[in-house]
Amino acid sequence: MATTTIALTVIARPFNHLNLTAWSDRDDRQPLLPGTVDDASHLNQTQVTIKQVKSQSRVTEVDTTVCT
């Protein structure tokens, strides 16, 4: 009985933390402007030019330049 109580006490705090984090998680990403891409941190928005490669219809080439 004491072992079960100790185990539940040790596990309860991280479990509650993960549950609270998952519960309060929300998708607050803003939609990107056409012709731009962004990295995972949303701190590096970059303009791109998309060009279709004529030799292979399924291949797309992306040319990136720094957004000013």
Jmol script that loads the backbone (N, CA, C; Angstrom):
load data "model"
ATOM      1  N   MET A   1       0.821  -1.196   0.000  1.00  0.00           N
ATOM      2  CA  MET A   1       0.000   0.000   0.000  1.00  0.00           C
ATOM      3  C   MET A   1       0.867   1.263   0.000  1.00  0.00           C
ATOM      4  N   ALA A   2       1.893   1.280   0.838  1.00  0.00           N
ATOM      5  CA  ALA A   2       2.772   2.444   0.909  1.00  0.00           C
ATOM      6  C   ALA A   2       3.544   2.625  -0.389  1.00  0.00           C
ATOM      7  N   THR A   3       3.948   1.517  -1.007  1.00  0.00           N
ATOM      8  CA  THR A   3       4.681   1.590  -2.268  1.00  0.00           C
ATOM      9  C   THR A   3       3.805   2.191  -3.365  1.00  0.00           C
ATOM     10  N   THR A   4       2.554   1.811  -3.396  1.00  0.00           N
ATOM     11  CA  THR A   4       1.619   2.350  -4.381  1.00  0.00           C
ATOM     12  C   THR A   4       1.414   3.843  -4.171  1.00  0.00           C
ATOM     13  N   THR A   5       1.278   4.257  -2.925  1.00  0.00           N
ATOM     14  CA  THR A   5       1.089   5.678  -2.609  1.00  0.00           C
ATOM     15  C   THR A   5       2.304   6.493  -3.025  1.00  0.00           C
ATOM     16  N   ILE A   6       3.480   5.995  -2.744  1.00  0.00           N
ATOM     17  CA  ILE A   6       4.714   6.703  -3.119  1.00  0.00           C
ATOM     18  C   ILE A   6       4.836   6.773  -4.637  1.00  0.00           C
ATOM     19  N   ALA A   7       4.555   5.684  -5.329  1.00  0.00           N
ATOM     20  CA  ALA A   7       4.642   5.664  -6.789  1.00  0.00           C
ATOM     21  C   ALA A   7       3.658   6.649  -7.411  1.00  0.00           C
ATOM     22  N   LEU A   8       2.436   6.679  -6.910  1.00  0.00           N
ATOM     23  CA  LEU A   8       1.447   7.621  -7.441  1.00  0.00           C
ATOM     24  C   LEU A   8       1.825   9.063  -7.149  1.00  0.00           C
ATOM     25  N   THR A   9       2.416   9.311  -6.000  1.00  0.00           N
ATOM     26  CA  THR A   9       2.849  10.663  -5.651  1.00  0.00           C
ATOM     27  C   THR A   9       3.970  11.132  -6.577  1.00  0.00           C
ATOM     28  N   VAL A  10       4.900  10.239  -6.893  1.00  0.00           N
ATOM     29  CA  VAL A  10       6.026  10.589  -7.763  1.00  0.00           C
ATOM     30  C   VAL A  10       5.544  10.818  -9.196  1.00  0.00           C
ATOM     31  N   ILE A  11       4.590  10.039  -9.646  1.00  0.00           N
ATOM     32  CA  ILE A  11       4.106  10.127 -11.025  1.00  0.00           C
ATOM     33  C   ILE A  11       3.095  11.251 -11.211  1.00  0.00           C
ATOM     34  N   ALA A  12       2.382  11.639 -10.175  1.00  0.00           N
ATOM     35  CA  ALA A  12       1.273  12.591 -10.296  1.00  0.00           C
ATOM     36  C   ALA A  12       1.716  13.966 -10.795  1.00  0.00           C
ATOM     37  N   ARG A  13       2.806  14.492 -10.270  1.00  0.00           N
ATOM     38  CA  ARG A  13       3.214  15.853 -10.647  1.00  0.00           C
ATOM     39  C   ARG A  13       3.577  15.962 -12.133  1.00  0.00           C
ATOM     40  N   PRO A  14       4.451  15.091 -12.684  1.00  0.00           N
ATOM     41  CA  PRO A  14       4.734  15.190 -14.124  1.00  0.00           C
ATOM     42  C   PRO A  14       3.505  14.908 -14.986  1.00  0.00           C
ATOM     43  N   PHE A  15       2.672  13.985 -14.555  1.00  0.00           N
ATOM     44  CA  PHE A  15       1.451  13.675 -15.290  1.00  0.00           C
ATOM     45  C   PHE A  15       0.525  14.887 -15.350  1.00  0.00           C
ATOM     46  N   ASN A  16       0.353  15.559 -14.224  1.00  0.00           N
ATOM     47  CA  ASN A  16      -0.484  16.762 -14.201  1.00  0.00           C
ATOM     48  C   ASN A  16       0.114  17.869 -15.061  1.00  0.00           C
ATOM     49  N   HIS A  17       1.431  18.014 -15.041  1.00  0.00           N
ATOM     50  CA  HIS A  17       2.090  19.026 -15.865  1.00  0.00           C
ATOM     51  C   HIS A  17       1.846  18.764 -17.355  1.00  0.00           C
ATOM     52  N   LEU A  18       2.007  17.520 -17.781  1.00  0.00           N
ATOM     53  CA  LEU A  18       1.783  17.182 -19.188  1.00  0.00           C
ATOM     54  C   LEU A  18       0.322  17.360 -19.581  1.00  0.00           C
ATOM     55  N   ASN A  19      -0.590  17.006 -18.707  1.00  0.00           N
ATOM     56  CA  ASN A  19      -2.005  17.207 -18.998  1.00  0.00           C
ATOM     57  C   ASN A  19      -2.351  18.681 -19.127  1.00  0.00           C
ATOM     58  N   LEU A  20      -1.835  19.523 -18.232  1.00  0.00           N
ATOM     59  CA  LEU A  20      -2.100  20.959 -18.308  1.00  0.00           C
ATOM     60  C   LEU A  20      -1.513  21.555 -19.582  1.00  0.00           C
ATOM     61  N   THR A  21      -0.308  21.128 -19.950  1.00  0.00           N
ATOM     62  CA  THR A  21       0.318  21.620 -21.171  1.00  0.00           C
ATOM     63  C   THR A  21      -0.493  21.227 -22.400  1.00  0.00           C
ATOM     64  N   ALA A  22      -0.920  19.980 -22.466  1.00  0.00           N
ATOM     65  CA  ALA A  22      -1.718  19.518 -23.610  1.00  0.00           C
ATOM     66  C   ALA A  22      -3.071  20.222 -23.644  1.00  0.00           C
ATOM     67  N   TRP A  23      -3.668  20.455 -22.503  1.00  0.00           N
ATOM     68  CA  TRP A  23      -4.987  21.085 -22.443  1.00  0.00           C
ATOM     69  C   TRP A  23      -4.933  22.546 -22.902  1.00  0.00           C
ATOM     70  N   SER A  24      -3.869  23.265 -22.551  1.00  0.00           N
ATOM     71  CA  SER A  24      -3.775  24.686 -22.879  1.00  0.00           C
ATOM     72  C   SER A  24      -3.076  24.950 -24.211  1.00  0.00           C
ATOM     73  N   ASP A  25      -2.619  23.905 -24.903  1.00  0.00           N
ATOM     74  CA  ASP A  25      -1.955  24.068 -26.192  1.00  0.00           C
ATOM     75  C   ASP A  25      -2.967  24.517 -27.239  1.00  0.00           C
ATOM     76  N   ARG A  26      -2.604  25.517 -28.033  1.00  0.00           N
ATOM     77  CA  ARG A  26      -3.503  26.001 -29.078  1.00  0.00           C
ATOM     78  C   ARG A  26      -2.694  26.329 -30.328  1.00  0.00           C
ATOM     79  N   ASP A  27      -3.354  26.282 -31.444  1.00  0.00           N
ATOM     80  CA  ASP A  27      -2.723  26.589 -32.718  1.00  0.00           C
ATOM     81  C   ASP A  27      -2.955  28.066 -33.012  1.00  0.00           C
ATOM     82  N   ASP A  28      -1.958  28.894 -32.744  1.00  0.00           N
ATOM     83  CA  ASP A  28      -2.105  30.332 -32.937  1.00  0.00           C
ATOM     84  C   ASP A  28      -1.248  30.852 -34.087  1.00  0.00           C
ATOM     85  N   ARG A  29      -0.956  29.968 -35.045  1.00  0.00           N
ATOM     86  CA  ARG A  29      -0.162  30.395 -36.197  1.00  0.00           C
ATOM     87  C   ARG A  29      -0.979  31.303 -37.107  1.00  0.00           C
ATOM     88  N   GLN A  30      -0.344  32.327 -37.604  1.00  0.00           N
ATOM     89  CA  GLN A  30      -0.976  33.241 -38.544  1.00  0.00           C
ATOM     90  C   GLN A  30      -0.764  32.705 -39.957  1.00  0.00           C
ATOM     91  N   PRO A  31      -1.757  32.860 -40.837  1.00  0.00           N
ATOM     92  CA  PRO A  31      -1.562  32.392 -42.214  1.00  0.00           C
ATOM     93  C   PRO A  31      -0.460  33.203 -42.906  1.00  0.00           C
ATOM     94  N   LEU A  32       0.307  32.518 -43.741  1.00  0.00           N
ATOM     95  CA  LEU A  32       1.404  33.174 -44.456  1.00  0.00           C
ATOM     96  C   LEU A  32       0.887  33.880 -45.703  1.00  0.00           C
ATOM     97  N   LEU A  33       1.581  34.931 -46.081  1.00  0.00           N
ATOM     98  CA  LEU A  33       1.270  35.626 -47.319  1.00  0.00           C
ATOM     99  C   LEU A  33       1.640  34.740 -48.495  1.00  0.00           C
ATOM    100  N   PRO A  34       0.949  34.872 -49.609  1.00  0.00           N
ATOM    101  CA  PRO A  34       1.323  34.076 -50.789  1.00  0.00           C
ATOM    102  C   PRO A  34       2.760  34.394 -51.218  1.00  0.00           C
ATOM    103  N   GLY A  35       3.504  33.364 -51.578  1.00  0.00           N
ATOM    104  CA  GLY A  35       4.886  33.547 -52.022  1.00  0.00           C
ATOM    105  C   GLY A  35       5.882  33.605 -50.890  1.00  0.00           C
ATOM    106  N   THR A  36       5.485  33.198 -49.673  1.00  0.00           N
ATOM    107  CA  THR A  36       6.412  33.183 -48.554  1.00  0.00           C
ATOM    108  C   THR A  36       6.376  31.830 -47.863  1.00  0.00           C
ATOM    109  N   VAL A  37       7.480  31.496 -47.210  1.00  0.00           N
ATOM    110  CA  VAL A  37       7.571  30.308 -46.369  1.00  0.00           C
ATOM    111  C   VAL A  37       8.137  30.752 -45.026  1.00  0.00           C
ATOM    112  N   ASP A  38       7.992  29.905 -44.012  1.00  0.00           N
ATOM    113  CA  ASP A  38       8.478  30.239 -42.684  1.00  0.00           C
ATOM    114  C   ASP A  38       9.072  28.990 -42.048  1.00  0.00           C
ATOM    115  N   ASP A  39      10.024  29.184 -41.142  1.00  0.00           N
ATOM    116  CA  ASP A  39      10.603  28.039 -40.453  1.00  0.00           C
ATOM    117  C   ASP A  39       9.740  27.665 -39.249  1.00  0.00           C
ATOM    118  N   ALA A  40      10.130  26.628 -38.551  1.00  0.00           N
ATOM    119  CA  ALA A  40       9.319  26.117 -37.446  1.00  0.00           C
ATOM    120  C   ALA A  40       9.198  27.110 -36.297  1.00  0.00           C
ATOM    121  N   SER A  41      10.178  27.977 -36.102  1.00  0.00           N
ATOM    122  CA  SER A  41      10.125  28.939 -34.998  1.00  0.00           C
ATOM    123  C   SER A  41       9.283  30.160 -35.343  1.00  0.00           C
ATOM    124  N   HIS A  42       8.861  30.285 -36.600  1.00  0.00           N
ATOM    125  CA  HIS A  42       8.070  31.425 -37.085  1.00  0.00           C
ATOM    126  C   HIS A  42       8.814  32.748 -36.951  1.00  0.00           C
ATOM    127  N   LEU A  43      10.147  32.689 -37.000  1.00  0.00           N
ATOM    128  CA  LEU A  43      10.960  33.897 -36.896  1.00  0.00           C
ATOM    129  C   LEU A  43      11.745  34.184 -38.167  1.00  0.00           C
ATOM    130  N   ASN A  44      11.537  33.387 -39.220  1.00  0.00           N
ATOM    131  CA  ASN A  44      12.353  33.518 -40.410  1.00  0.00           C
ATOM    132  C   ASN A  44      11.484  33.454 -41.661  1.00  0.00           C
ATOM    133  N   GLN A  45      10.573  34.402 -41.805  1.00  0.00           N
ATOM    134  CA  GLN A  45       9.718  34.422 -42.984  1.00  0.00           C
ATOM    135  C   GLN A  45      10.553  34.852 -44.190  1.00  0.00           C
ATOM    136  N   THR A  46      10.453  34.095 -45.274  1.00  0.00           N
ATOM    137  CA  THR A  46      11.280  34.312 -46.453  1.00  0.00           C
ATOM    138  C   THR A  46      10.413  34.305 -47.704  1.00  0.00           C
ATOM    139  N   GLN A  47      10.703  35.234 -48.620  1.00  0.00           N
ATOM    140  CA  GLN A  47      10.006  35.248 -49.897  1.00  0.00           C
ATOM    141  C   GLN A  47      10.584  34.152 -50.782  1.00  0.00           C
ATOM    142  N   VAL A  48       9.730  33.503 -51.555  1.00  0.00           N
ATOM    143  CA  VAL A  48      10.178  32.461 -52.466  1.00  0.00           C
ATOM    144  C   VAL A  48       9.581  32.686 -53.840  1.00  0.00           C
ATOM    145  N   THR A  49      10.306  32.191 -54.827  1.00  0.00           N
ATOM    146  CA  THR A  49       9.807  32.158 -56.190  1.00  0.00           C
ATOM    147  C   THR A  49       9.745  30.699 -56.592  1.00  0.00           C
ATOM    148  N   ILE A  50       8.586  30.233 -56.982  1.00  0.00           N
ATOM    149  CA  ILE A  50       8.413  28.830 -57.350  1.00  0.00           C
ATOM    150  C   ILE A  50       8.449  28.722 -58.864  1.00  0.00           C
ATOM    151  N   LYS A  51       9.334  27.857 -59.363  1.00  0.00           N
ATOM    152  CA  LYS A  51       9.484  27.654 -60.798  1.00  0.00           C
ATOM    153  C   LYS A  51       9.253  26.187 -61.112  1.00  0.00           C
ATOM    154  N   GLN A  52       8.459  25.927 -62.121  1.00  0.00           N
ATOM    155  CA  GLN A  52       8.216  24.547 -62.558  1.00  0.00           C
ATOM    156  C   GLN A  52       9.372  24.108 -63.442  1.00  0.00           C
ATOM    157  N   VAL A  53       9.939  22.956 -63.145  1.00  0.00           N
ATOM    158  CA  VAL A  53      11.019  22.401 -63.953  1.00  0.00           C
ATOM    159  C   VAL A  53      10.383  21.731 -65.164  1.00  0.00           C
ATOM    160  N   LYS A  54      10.762  22.171 -66.359  1.00  0.00           N
ATOM    161  CA  LYS A  54      10.107  21.702 -67.574  1.00  0.00           C
ATOM    162  C   LYS A  54      10.407  20.241 -67.911  1.00  0.00           C
ATOM    163  N   SER A  55      11.580  19.762 -67.557  1.00  0.00           N
ATOM    164  CA  SER A  55      11.941  18.403 -67.930  1.00  0.00           C
ATOM    165  C   SER A  55      11.192  17.348 -67.109  1.00  0.00           C
ATOM    166  N   GLN A  56      10.805  17.698 -65.889  1.00  0.00           N
ATOM    167  CA  GLN A  56      10.086  16.763 -65.037  1.00  0.00           C
ATOM    168  C   GLN A  56       8.890  17.492 -64.428  1.00  0.00           C
ATOM    169  N   SER A  57       7.695  17.079 -64.810  1.00  0.00           N
ATOM    170  CA  SER A  57       6.502  17.816 -64.396  1.00  0.00           C
ATOM    171  C   SER A  57       6.230  17.733 -62.899  1.00  0.00           C
ATOM    172  N   ARG A  58       6.753  16.719 -62.224  1.00  0.00           N
ATOM    173  CA  ARG A  58       6.490  16.569 -60.790  1.00  0.00           C
ATOM    174  C   ARG A  58       7.534  17.254 -59.905  1.00  0.00           C
ATOM    175  N   VAL A  59       8.575  17.826 -60.501  1.00  0.00           N
ATOM    176  CA  VAL A  59       9.641  18.442 -59.744  1.00  0.00           C
ATOM    177  C   VAL A  59       9.436  19.956 -59.757  1.00  0.00           C
ATOM    178  N   THR A  60       9.508  20.565 -58.570  1.00  0.00           N
ATOM    179  CA  THR A  60       9.379  22.001 -58.450  1.00  0.00           C
ATOM    180  C   THR A  60      10.641  22.554 -57.820  1.00  0.00           C
ATOM    181  N   GLU A  61      11.157  23.638 -58.367  1.00  0.00           N
ATOM    182  CA  GLU A  61      12.354  24.282 -57.846  1.00  0.00           C
ATOM    183  C   GLU A  61      11.919  25.514 -57.081  1.00  0.00           C
ATOM    184  N   VAL A  62      12.454  25.705 -55.875  1.00  0.00           N
ATOM    185  CA  VAL A  62      12.104  26.858 -55.068  1.00  0.00           C
ATOM    186  C   VAL A  62      13.339  27.725 -54.909  1.00  0.00           C
ATOM    187  N   ASP A  63      13.228  28.989 -55.299  1.00  0.00           N
ATOM    188  CA  ASP A  63      14.326  29.953 -55.185  1.00  0.00           C
ATOM    189  C   ASP A  63      14.002  30.860 -54.009  1.00  0.00           C
ATOM    190  N   THR A  64      14.856  30.869 -52.973  1.00  0.00           N
ATOM    191  CA  THR A  64      14.581  31.688 -51.786  1.00  0.00           C
ATOM    192  C   THR A  64      15.469  32.908 -51.776  1.00  0.00           C
ATOM    193  N   THR A  65      14.917  34.024 -51.388  1.00  0.00           N
ATOM    194  CA  THR A  65      15.662  35.252 -51.190  1.00  0.00           C
ATOM    195  C   THR A  65      15.223  35.825 -49.853  1.00  0.00           C
ATOM    196  N   VAL A  66      16.097  36.579 -49.203  1.00  0.00           N
ATOM    197  CA  VAL A  66      15.794  37.126 -47.885  1.00  0.00           C
ATOM    198  C   VAL A  66      14.721  38.182 -48.008  1.00  0.00           C
ATOM    199  N   CYS A  67      13.716  38.098 -47.139  1.00  0.00           N
ATOM    200  CA  CYS A  67      12.605  39.045 -47.122  1.00  0.00           C
ATOM    201  C   CYS A  67      13.084  40.358 -46.512  1.00  0.00           C
ATOM    202  N   THR A  68      12.825  41.476 -47.169  1.00  0.00           N
ATOM    203  CA  THR A  68      13.262  42.771 -46.649  1.00  0.00           C
ATOM    204  C   THR A  68      12.094  43.601 -46.230  1.00  0.00           C
TER     205      THR A  68
END
end "model"
wireframe off; spacefill off
backbone 0.3
color backbone group
